Amino acid sequence: MIVELRLTDEERLTLKTGAFGAVFLVSNADPGVLGVIRESIAASGALADASGTVKEALTTGPLPRLPRDSQLEIESVVLPALARAVRILREKSPHEVDAYRDLVLAAADQVARAHDGVVPAEAAAIDQIRAALAEPA
């Protein structure tokens, strides 16, 4: 029997910070005004595929506050949030861990491909996201 525990507001915000932040991290890796529009559309399409607890987390509550000054500052917030999100889901909704990982990686990939293909900086950001979502050692 699968027992699913309800997420707190803080836990939902962590999942949202990780998912939205991953998209922002990739988008910010290769900034450009026209690209941002295409990337936003790509990200919203990918994140719309969420279901269950993950969908609830991404569609309720406030938007996360992400730093905008530098890529390093964005990484310092987003990457730990992704790792925490996996731990939260493993504890409270273990059957949704893979769905969250897949959703975040798909959104990041779609953002990277939305404007002129994947550049090395975007690929590096996706690698960081993948590592943050990986199983703990």
N, C-alpha and C positions, 0 to 999 in steps of 0.2 A: 504494500500500500504506500502510495506517495503522499507524504504530508507536506503541504505547502504553507509556509508561515507568511503572514502579511508583512510587507516592507514598511518601515517607518518613513516619515517624510525625509529625513536625512539620508536614508539608504536609497530612496527613489532619486534624490538629487545627485547622489554619487553615481548611480547608473546613467543618469542624464548627462552629468558632467563628463563622464567617460565617453559616451557615444557622441554627443555634440562636439565635445572637445577634440575627439579623434578626427572628425570631419574638418574642424577648424585648423587643426595641426597640419593636415595635408594641404588644405587650401592655402594656408599661410606660407607653406614651404615654397610655393611658386606664385607670389601675389600678382594680381593684375585685375583691373576693374571688370573687363569683359569676362574674364575667366571666373570671377567670383559669382557672377549671375548664373552662368552655366553650372558651376560647381554646386551652388545652392539648390538648384533644381534637381541635380543628380542626387544630392544627399537627401533631400526631402523624399524623393521617390524610394530610395533604399530604406530609409528609416520608417517609412509608412508600412513596410512589410512586417513590422514587429507584431507580436501577439502575446497574449497572456500577461504575466507579471511584467515582462519587459515593455510591452506596449503601455501598460498602466504607468510605469515609471517615466516613460518618455513623453507621455501626453498629459500628465497632471503636474500641478505645482509650478513653482517659478522656474524661469530659465536660469541656467547656471551662469555665474559671473566668471568669465575667462579673462586672463591677462591679455593685453594686446601690444605690449611694448617690445617683446622679443620672442623669438622662437624658443629660446631656453626657458623663459618664464612660462610659456604655454606648456612646454614639455613637463615642467616641474609641477604643474597642476593636473594635467590630463593623464600622464602615464601612471602616477600613483592611483588616480581615480579608477582607471581601467582595472588595475590589479585588485583594488578594493571591491569593485563591482563583481568581479569573478568570485571573490571570497564570500561576498554577501549572497550571491545566487547559489553558490555551493552549499551554504548553510540553510538558506530559506526556500530555495526553489531549484534544487540540483538538476532537474530535468531541463531547465532553461539555460544552463551555462553555455552549452554549445550554440544554442540559438542566438544568445547575446554576442558571443564571439563572432559567429558567422555574419550577423547583422552589421556589427561595427566594421569588420574587415570589408564586407561588401560595400558599405557606404564610403569607406575610405578609398577603396579601389575605384568606385564610380566617380568620386570627386577628382581623383588623379587623372582619370581618362576623359573627363568632361571637356577639357580645353587643351588642345594640341598634344595629346598623349601624355604618358607618364615621364616626367623628367627625373633625373637622379635624386634631387632633393625630396621629391614626393615619394619615390621608392624608399628612400632612407626613413622617412616619417612612417610609412606603412610597416617597415621592418621593426621600428620602435614600438608601434602599436601592437603588432603580432607578439613581440617579446613580452609586453606588459600583460597581454591576455593569456599568455602561456601558463601551463600548470606550474604551481610552485614546486621547487626542487625538493 
